[in-house]
Amino acid sequence: MISAKALLNYDLDTIPKYLLMRDIIKLSKDDKILLKAKQALLESKHIKNITSLQWDDGSWGQFHSMSQFSSSKITTEQAIRRLLTVGLDINDEPIKKVLGYMNSYMLGEIVLRDYNEKKHDWGLLTKLFVATWMVRIDTSNELAINMAEKWAQIITHAFSEDTYDYKAYLEAYNEVLKPEPKKSIWGFQNFYVVSLLAGYLDSDIRSKFLDYIMNEDKGIYYIYSNNLKTPPKDFCSREANRYIRAYELLSRYEGCKDKFVEFTNWINKNVSEDGFWDMGKIARDKMNFPLSESWRKSINRKIDCTVRIIRILDKIK
């Protein structure tokens, strides 16, 4: 496989170049080269396409889901995810603005524009959704930490014995979250809970929690709906893109290298002879890809795929 330093010898577009220098080469945040790359990144069309749609209150309209009455082209969650994917962080104004918006919601100062789903305790769930993105942006945010600690209590109780105990989960869920009566119980095998809890479980519980998620056939709701131990047959597929995203999420859990051996083997089996990974044009989902300004040249697509994958591998090595 091609190395990060070798990649930098190519004529890289702004975003993949910045991500390599920040996450793999790990230049200091005060490094002049990185700062210059960040300034160029902020002028990228991928970023401007999103920031131009941001509302004055810091949101992008609805937070979690679109509706037929929506006046926005993208949800706030989608905007946050895309901006974080292409390199923005808490120091950038669009992220600061949306973090302020989410803080206001968690403090009860505003309401979300989303349709209130009657089946669930919608207030409870939207706080989970919002806190998940808050802690991704700012790991020191007390409102988000409070929500993460509540879910950590629930998961710790549910996995306190050798195997997962649904009754214990239900008991802790009701005691800690105090949901509205007669509302559906929200499970933990979904993007939000898995994302939120990275860094909040002790090693024993973390190991059992990840084992359960990775061995269950339902995968991680909102990301990948199949067993995570069985990789897709076709590397150039939407399914493979989602599969990689699932492990991208799990790679945020430290001390779990042994759990990612099969994924790493699958990734390495799919490297091309030229040292690049290439997921093909079908990978262009306008969220994970593209990173480069254009995929007219196949080398840009290969660079984008490779940058994404080596960033994941760097986390789980």
C-alpha positions as CSV (number, residue, x, y, z in Angstrom):
1,M,0.0,0.0,0.0
2,I,1.1,3.6,-0.6
3,S,2.3,5.6,2.4
4,A,1.0,8.9,3.5
5,K,4.4,10.6,2.7
6,A,4.3,9.1,-0.8
7,L,0.8,10.4,-1.3
8,L,2.0,13.9,-0.5
9,N,4.2,13.7,-3.6
10,Y,1.1,13.7,-5.7
11,D,-0.7,16.8,-6.8
12,L,-3.4,16.5,-4.0
13,D,-6.5,18.6,-3.8
14,T,-6.9,20.8,-0.7
15,I,-9.1,18.5,1.5
16,P,-7.2,15.1,1.1
17,K,-3.9,17.0,1.6
18,Y,-5.1,18.7,4.8
19,L,-6.5,15.5,6.2
20,L,-3.3,13.6,5.6
21,M,-1.2,16.3,7.2
22,R,-3.5,16.7,10.2
23,D,-4.4,13.1,10.9
24,I,-1.6,10.9,9.5
25,I,1.5,13.1,9.4
26,K,0.1,14.8,12.5
27,L,1.6,18.2,12.0
28,S,1.2,20.6,14.9
29,K,-2.0,22.7,14.8
30,D,0.2,25.7,14.8
31,D,2.4,24.5,11.9
32,K,2.5,27.1,9.2
33,I,2.0,24.5,6.4
34,L,-1.0,23.1,8.1
35,L,-2.5,26.6,8.8
36,K,-2.0,27.5,5.1
37,A,-3.7,24.2,4.0
38,K,-6.6,25.0,6.4
39,Q,-7.1,28.4,4.8
40,A,-7.2,26.8,1.4
41,L,-9.6,24.2,2.7
42,L,-12.1,26.8,3.8
43,E,-12.4,28.0,0.2
44,S,-13.2,24.5,-1.1
45,K,-16.5,24.2,-3.0
46,H,-17.4,21.2,-0.9
47,I,-17.4,23.4,2.3
48,K,-19.0,26.4,0.7
49,N,-21.8,24.3,-0.7
50,I,-22.7,23.4,2.9
51,T,-21.9,26.6,4.7
52,S,-23.9,28.7,2.2
53,L,-27.0,26.9,3.3
54,Q,-26.5,27.5,7.1
55,W,-29.3,29.5,8.8
56,D,-28.7,32.5,11.0
57,D,-29.4,30.5,14.1
58,G,-26.6,28.1,13.3
59,S,-28.7,25.2,12.0
60,W,-29.6,24.0,8.6
61,G,-33.4,23.8,9.3
62,Q,-34.6,20.4,10.5
63,F,-32.1,18.5,12.7
64,H,-32.7,14.8,12.2
65,S,-35.0,14.2,9.3
66,M,-36.4,16.1,6.3
67,S,-40.1,16.4,5.6
68,Q,-42.3,17.4,2.7
69,F,-42.6,20.8,4.2
70,S,-38.9,21.3,4.7
71,S,-37.4,24.5,3.2
72,S,-33.8,23.2,3.6
73,K,-31.9,21.0,1.2
74,I,-30.0,19.2,4.0
75,T,-30.5,18.4,7.6
76,T,-28.4,19.9,10.4
77,E,-27.0,16.4,11.1
78,Q,-26.0,15.8,7.5
79,A,-24.3,19.2,7.4
80,I,-22.3,18.6,10.5
81,R,-21.3,15.2,9.4
82,R,-20.1,16.4,6.0
83,L,-18.2,19.4,7.4
84,L,-16.4,17.2,9.9
85,T,-15.6,14.7,7.2
86,V,-13.9,17.3,5.0
87,G,-11.8,18.7,7.9
88,L,-13.7,21.4,9.8
89,D,-13.6,21.4,13.6
90,I,-14.6,23.4,16.7
91,N,-12.3,26.3,15.7
92,D,-14.2,27.0,12.5
93,E,-17.1,29.5,12.5
94,P,-19.8,27.2,11.0
95,I,-19.1,24.6,13.6
96,K,-19.0,27.1,16.4
97,K,-22.4,28.4,15.3
98,V,-24.1,25.0,15.1
99,L,-22.6,24.0,18.4
100,G,-24.2,27.1,19.9
101,Y,-27.5,26.1,18.4
102,M,-27.2,22.6,19.9
103,N,-26.3,24.0,23.3
104,S,-29.4,26.2,23.2
105,Y,-31.5,23.1,22.5
106,M,-30.0,21.1,25.3
107,L,-30.6,24.0,27.7
108,G,-34.3,24.1,26.7
109,E,-34.0,27.6,25.1
110,I,-35.2,26.5,21.7
111,V,-37.1,23.6,20.1
112,L,-36.1,21.6,17.0
113,R,-38.0,22.0,13.8
114,D,-38.4,18.2,13.3
115,Y,-41.7,16.4,13.3
116,N,-42.4,14.9,16.7
117,E,-42.5,11.1,16.3
118,K,-45.3,9.8,18.5
119,K,-44.0,6.3,18.9
120,H,-40.9,7.4,20.9
121,D,-40.1,9.7,23.7
122,W,-39.0,12.2,21.1
123,G,-37.5,14.7,23.6
124,L,-35.3,11.9,25.0
125,L,-34.2,10.8,21.6
126,T,-33.5,14.2,20.1
127,K,-31.3,15.0,23.1
128,L,-29.4,11.8,22.4
129,F,-29.1,12.8,18.7
130,V,-27.9,16.3,19.5
131,A,-25.5,15.2,22.3
132,T,-23.9,12.7,20.0
133,W,-22.8,15.4,17.6
134,M,-21.9,17.8,20.3
135,V,-19.4,15.4,21.9
136,R,-17.9,14.7,18.4
137,I,-17.2,18.4,18.1
138,D,-16.3,19.2,21.7
139,T,-15.2,16.4,24.0
140,S,-15.3,18.8,26.9
141,N,-18.9,19.9,26.5
142,E,-20.6,19.2,29.9
143,L,-24.1,18.9,28.4
144,A,-22.9,16.2,26.0
145,I,-20.8,14.5,28.7
146,N,-23.8,14.3,30.9
147,M,-25.8,12.4,28.3
148,A,-22.8,10.1,27.5
149,E,-22.5,9.3,31.2
150,K,-26.2,8.4,31.5
151,W,-25.9,6.0,28.5
152,A,-22.7,4.6,29.9
153,Q,-24.6,3.8,33.2
154,I,-27.2,1.9,31.2
155,I,-24.8,-0.1,29.1
156,T,-22.6,-0.9,32.1
157,H,-25.6,-2.3,34.0
158,A,-26.8,-4.3,30.9
159,F,-23.3,-5.9,30.4
160,S,-22.4,-6.3,34.1
161,E,-22.6,-10.1,33.8
162,D,-20.9,-12.4,31.3
163,T,-23.6,-11.8,28.7
164,Y,-25.9,-9.0,27.7
165,D,-29.1,-8.8,29.9
166,Y,-32.1,-7.1,28.3
167,K,-33.9,-7.0,31.6
168,A,-31.0,-5.2,33.2
169,Y,-30.9,-2.8,30.2
170,L,-34.6,-2.1,30.5
171,E,-34.2,-1.5,34.3
172,A,-31.4,0.9,33.9
173,Y,-33.0,2.6,30.9
174,N,-36.1,3.5,32.9
175,E,-34.2,4.4,36.0
176,V,-31.6,6.7,34.3
177,L,-33.5,8.2,31.4
178,K,-37.0,8.3,33.0
179,P,-38.8,8.0,29.6
180,E,-42.4,8.9,29.0
181,P,-44.8,6.0,29.9
182,K,-45.9,3.6,27.1
183,K,-43.3,4.9,24.6
184,S,-41.1,2.5,22.7
185,I,-37.7,1.6,24.2
186,W,-34.8,2.8,22.2
187,G,-32.1,0.2,21.6
188,F,-28.4,0.8,21.7
189,Q,-27.3,-0.9,18.4
190,N,-27.4,2.4,16.5
191,F,-25.1,5.1,15.3
192,Y,-25.9,7.5,18.1
193,V,-25.3,5.3,21.2
194,V,-22.3,3.7,19.7
195,S,-20.8,7.0,18.7
196,L,-21.6,8.7,22.0
197,L,-20.1,6.1,24.2
198,A,-16.6,6.0,22.7
199,G,-14.4,6.9,25.6
200,Y,-17.0,6.4,28.3
201,L,-16.9,2.6,29.0
202,D,-14.3,0.8,31.1
203,S,-12.3,-1.9,29.3
204,D,-14.3,-4.9,30.3
205,I,-17.7,-3.4,29.5
206,R,-16.3,-1.9,26.3
207,S,-15.1,-5.3,25.1
208,K,-18.4,-7.0,25.8
209,F,-20.4,-4.1,24.3
210,L,-18.3,-4.2,21.0
211,D,-18.4,-8.0,20.8
212,Y,-22.2,-7.9,21.0
213,I,-22.5,-5.3,18.4
214,M,-20.1,-6.9,16.0
215,N,-21.5,-10.4,16.3
216,E,-25.2,-9.5,16.0
217,D,-26.8,-9.8,12.6
218,K,-28.5,-6.3,12.7
219,G,-25.2,-4.4,12.6
220,I,-25.4,-0.7,13.5
221,Y,-28.7,1.0,12.7
222,Y,-28.4,4.1,10.4
223,I,-25.0,2.8,9.1
224,Y,-24.8,-0.9,8.2
225,S,-27.6,-3.5,8.6
226,N,-25.7,-6.7,8.4
227,N,-23.3,-8.7,10.5
228,L,-20.0,-6.8,10.9
229,K,-18.0,-10.0,10.9
230,T,-19.0,-10.7,7.3
231,P,-17.6,-8.2,4.9
232,P,-19.3,-7.4,1.6
233,K,-18.3,-9.4,-1.4
234,D,-17.9,-6.4,-3.7
235,F,-15.4,-3.7,-2.6
236,C,-16.8,-1.3,-5.2
237,S,-20.3,-1.1,-3.7
238,R,-22.6,1.1,-1.6
239,E,-22.6,-1.8,0.9
240,A,-18.8,-1.7,1.2
241,N,-18.9,2.1,1.7
242,R,-21.4,1.6,4.6
243,Y,-19.4,-1.3,6.0
244,I,-16.2,0.8,6.1
245,R,-18.2,3.6,7.8
246,A,-19.2,1.2,10.5
247,Y,-15.6,0.4,11.3
248,E,-14.7,4.1,11.0
249,L,-17.1,4.6,13.9
250,L,-15.8,1.6,15.9
251,S,-12.2,2.8,15.4
252,R,-12.9,5.6,17.9
253,Y,-12.9,2.9,20.6
254,E,-9.4,2.5,22.0
255,G,-7.7,-0.7,23.0
256,C,-9.7,-2.9,20.6
257,K,-7.1,-3.7,17.9
258,D,-7.7,-7.4,18.2
259,K,-11.4,-6.9,17.3
260,F,-10.5,-5.3,13.9
261,V,-8.3,-8.1,12.5
262,E,-10.8,-9.4,10.1
263,F,-11.7,-5.9,8.9
264,T,-8.0,-5.0,8.4
265,N,-7.4,-8.2,6.5
266,W,-10.4,-7.5,4.2
267,I,-9.1,-3.9,3.6
268,N,-5.6,-5.1,2.8
269,K,-7.0,-7.8,0.4
270,N,-8.7,-5.0,-1.6
271,V,-5.7,-2.7,-2.1
272,S,-4.9,-2.3,-5.9
273,E,-1.6,-3.3,-7.5
274,D,-0.6,0.4,-7.6
275,G,-0.9,0.7,-3.8
276,F,-4.2,2.6,-3.8
277,W,-7.6,1.7,-2.7
278,D,-10.4,2.4,-5.2
279,M,-14.1,2.0,-4.4
280,G,-15.2,3.2,-7.8
281,K,-17.6,5.9,-8.9
282,I,-20.4,4.3,-6.9
283,A,-18.7,5.4,-3.7
284,R,-19.6,9.0,-4.5
285,D,-22.3,9.6,-1.8
286,K,-21.8,13.3,-1.2
287,M,-21.0,12.6,2.4
288,N,-17.9,10.4,2.7
289,F,-16.9,11.2,-0.9
290,P,-15.7,13.1,-2.8
291,L,-12.9,14.8,-0.9
292,S,-11.2,16.1,-4.0
293,E,-12.8,18.9,-6.0
294,S,-13.5,16.6,-8.9
295,W,-13.4,12.9,-9.8
296,R,-13.0,13.4,-13.5
297,K,-9.5,12.0,-13.1
298,S,-9.6,8.5,-11.6
299,I,-6.4,9.3,-9.6
300,N,-8.4,11.8,-7.5
301,R,-10.9,9.1,-6.6
302,K,-8.2,6.7,-5.7
303,I,-6.5,9.3,-3.5
304,D,-9.8,10.1,-1.7
305,C,-10.5,6.4,-1.1
306,T,-6.9,5.8,0.1
307,V,-6.9,8.8,2.4
308,R,-10.1,7.7,4.1
309,I,-8.8,4.1,4.6
310,I,-5.4,4.9,5.9
311,R,-6.9,7.3,8.4
312,I,-9.0,4.4,9.7
313,L,-6.1,2.0,9.8
314,D,-4.0,4.5,11.6
315,K,-6.5,4.6,14.4
316,I,-6.7,0.8,14.9
317,K,-3.1,-0.1,14.4
